[in-house]
């Protein structure tokens, strides 16, 4: 276990230094009355509250159905298996696949109903390089606050936390980490950013912009979108972050640090209206968490 500590320090020290630089940049921008991340106006989204509700019902319905099927097969497997941990990791993998299916089905319905295009859903392939840098900058800024809050709460929280973390902490081989990488680094960022930032926050931002327009706020020049645009308020970030945190309730102290993380993800989406920076930031954050767990697991020191 001790042999992993130097490697862990080699990971943590650069993150702390990057975080200090990121917040120095934020402070400089604040005193110069500039935004840390450039704001990009967007076209009006083609979906509405009905579409968001329909997607939520379809997504949750498929998840519930998938869980029921998984429980039915899991009961038979559990009676004949002595490796309960392996069964649970297999279940985690299956549940991730079910989430992907649910997003594809629900998202397909939204696309068909709204006739939305890639840019409406935040996908701009030409800006992938720039968006990757933004995602890494977001990780640098929020990694230290999120991990600090989580570490403090772990000391005062009696709950064991996320069950997957407990499994990985005691993993004796790399197979659970491969499954965790697929679920936490690939599936979770894509699924959750599409749901919470693109669909939910995008819809809330449109409500905010419409309300501000009705209140007589002066639109931004239409040079980019060829029509006037009202900048959304910040409350959609808070609402989407709160829903994101509540969806992780029951995993010990996770909701509070994840709420802070979601504030950073929401800010990136509000400023860019592109999902790639959010996916990169989310995936990198989960990657760092997974790497720290691996460095402290028996599979790493054995």
N, C-alpha and C positions, 0 to 999 in steps of 0.2 A: 504493500500500500504506500509506503514511504517513497518508493522509487517513482511513483506517479506525481509526487508533489512538484519536483522541478519542472516537469512538462506542463503541469497545470499553471505554474507561475509564468512560464514562457507564453502561455495563452492569455492570462489575465493582465499582465503588465502592458502589453501593446493595446489592449482594449481600454484600459484606464487612461493611457496617454492619448489615445484617439478620442476618447470621450471628453477629456479636458480641452483638446483642440476644438472639438465640435461645439462645446458650450462657449468657448472663447469667441468663436465665429458668431454664435447667436448673440452674445453680448455686444460685439462690435456692430452687428446689424441693428440691434435695438437702439444704441446710442446714435447711430447714423440714420435712424428712422427708415430702415430698409427691412425687407422680409428675408429671413434666412434662406427660404426656398422661393424661387420665382413663381409667380402665380400665372397659371394658364387658364383662360376662360374656356368654357365648353359649350357644345351644342346642347339644346334641351334634350333630356333623355326621353325615349319613346314609351317607357312603361310608367305605370301609375300605382297607386295604393292597392288597387284590386289585383294587379299583377304580382305585387310583392306578397300579398296575402295568399294568393293562389300558389305561388312558389313555395311559401312556408308550409302550407297544408300538404302539398305533394311531397316535399322533401321529408317532413316529419313522418308522413304516412309510410313512405318507402322505408325509412329507418326503423319504424316500429315493426313493420312487416318483416324486415330483414332480421331484426332482433328476435322476433318470435320463431322464425325458421331456425335461426342459429341456436336458440335455447333448446328447441326440440331435438336437433341433432347433437347438441352439446351434452344433453342429459345422457344419451346413449354412449357417447364417447367417454364421458367422465366416469361411467361405471366400469369401463374396461381399461382405463389409462391410469398409470401410476405417476405420470409426469404432468401434474396439474398446471405447472408453469408453462409447459410447451403448448398445452391446449389453449390457455389463455392468450398466448402470443399469436397462435393461429387465429383465434377469435378476433384479435385486434386487426390482423391483416384482412380478414373477411369483412369486418365492419368498415374498414377504410375503402375497400372496393365497393361496398354498398353505398357509401357516401358519394363516391365518384359517379356511380350509376344514378343516384338521386339528383345530383347536380346536373348531369347530362339530360335527364328526363325533364326536370323542372325548368332548366335553362332553355332547353329546346322549345318548350311550350311558350316561354316568355319571348323568345326570338320570333316564333311564328305569330304570336299575338301582336307584338309591337313592331315587327319588321325592322328590328334593330340591326345595326351594322357593327363591325369590330370596334370602331372608334367610340360608339355609344357605350360599349362595355369596357372601355379603358385600355384597349389593346392598340398600341402604336409601335409596330415592329421597327420602324426607322429610328426610334429613340431608345432602343434597348440598351445601348452602351451607356448613354447618359443616365438612364433610369437605374441601371445597375449601380452606378456610382452614388446616386441618390439613396438607394436602398442601403448601401454600405455606410453612408454617412448617417442615415437614420439609426442603424445598428450602433454605430459609435456613440451617438448622442444618448440613446436610451438604454443601452445594455447595463451600464453601471447603476443608474437609478433603479431599474427593474430588478436586477440581481441583489442590490443592497436591501430593497424592501422585502424581497422574498427571503433572504437570509435572516433578516431580523424577525420576520413573522414565524419562520420555522422554529426559532428558539422559544417562542411564546405560544405556539399553536400545538394543541395536543393531537390533532388529526395526523395520520401518517402521510397525507397528501395524495398525489395522483398514484393510482395502483400500478400504472406502467412504470413509474419511477422506482417503485419498490421492487418490481420484477427485474429491472435493469441493474439496480444496485447489487443484486445477488446473482446476476447472470454469470455462469462459469464458462460460457463460450460466446462466440460472436454472432450466432444466429439471431438471438433476440434483438441485437443492435441493428442488424440488417433490416429486420422487419420494422423496427422503430424508425430507422432512417426513411424507409418508404412512406410510413404513415405520417411522421412528424415533419419531415423536411420536404417531401414532395406533395403528398395529398393534402395535408392540413393547410399549408399556405394557399394553395390554389383554391380549395373549396371555401375556406373561411374568408379569404379576401374577396372572392366573388360574391359571397352572401352578404357580409357585413359592410364592406366598403362600396362595392359596385352597386349592388341592388338596394340595400337599405340606406346607406349614407347618400348615395346618388339621388334616391327618391326624396329623402329629407332635405337635401340641399335645394332641390327644385321647389319644394314647399317654401323654404326660407327665401329663395330668390323671388318667388311670386308674391310672398307677403311683403317683402321690402318694396317691390314695384308698386303694389297697391298703396303703400304708405307714402309714395311719391319720391322715393330715393332716385337720385340721378344715375342713369345707367352708365356703364363703362363705354368708351368709344367702340364702335363696331368694326374696327379695322381688321381684327383677326377673324371674327365669325361673320363679318358682313352684316351684322345687325347688333343692336344694343344688348348688353348683358349686365345683369345685376349680380354682384358678388355675394355669395351665400354667407350667412352668419356662421358662428362657431358652434352653436348648439347641436347641429347634426353630428359633429365629431363626438360630443359628450354622450349623446343618446346611443349612437352605434357602438361606442366603447363600452357603455354600461350594459347593453344587450350582449355584447361579446363576452364580457366578464361574467355575467349571470349564466351564460351557457356553459361556463366552466365551474359553476358552483358544485360543491360536494367533493372537490379535490383539495381539501385543506385550505391553506391560505392563498391558493393560486389566483382567485378572482381579483384581488387587489393589485398585485404586480402586473397581471395581465390587463387590467384596466389602464394602468399607466402606459404599458406597451401599446395598447390600442389607441391611446391618444396620439402617440407618435405616428402610427399607421394612418389614422384618420387625418392628421395634419398633412402628411405627404399626399394623400388622395385629394384633399381639398385644394391643395396648391397646384397639383399637376393634372388631376383628373385622369391619371393613368394608373393602371393596376400593377404594372411591372415593378415600380419602386417598392410598393407594399409587399408584393410576393417575395422579392429579394430580401427585404428587411426581415420579414417573418421567417423565411426559410433559413437565413443566416443565424437568427436568434435561436431557433430550434436546433440548428447544427451545433452551435456553441454549447448549448445546454446538454445535448446528447454527447458531445465530446468530453465534457466535464464528468458526466456520469460514467462514461467508458473508462476514463483515466482512474476513477475511484472504484472500479468493479474488479472482481476476481479474475475476469477474462483478460484484463489489461496487465495485471501484475503476475499472472500465472504464466 
